Amino acid sequence: QVLNGKYGPYIKQGRKNYRIPKSIVPEDLTFSDCIKIIEESPAKKSRRKK
């Protein structure tokens, strides 16, 4: 699902969000483009519990 948020467009897959680079126009995204963005996104660092 491609959504437009406070900080710009992003892709929502399940509970995870992936930002769309500014060089890509969100209206022109295809399903395969979205999958490519999700696969190329860096893994988030896990936080330590206190």
Summary of the structure (lengths in Angstrom):
residues: 50
radius of gyration: 12.3
end to end distance: 34.0
largest distance: 43.2
contacts: 85
relative contact order: 0.19
helix: 26%
strand: 28%
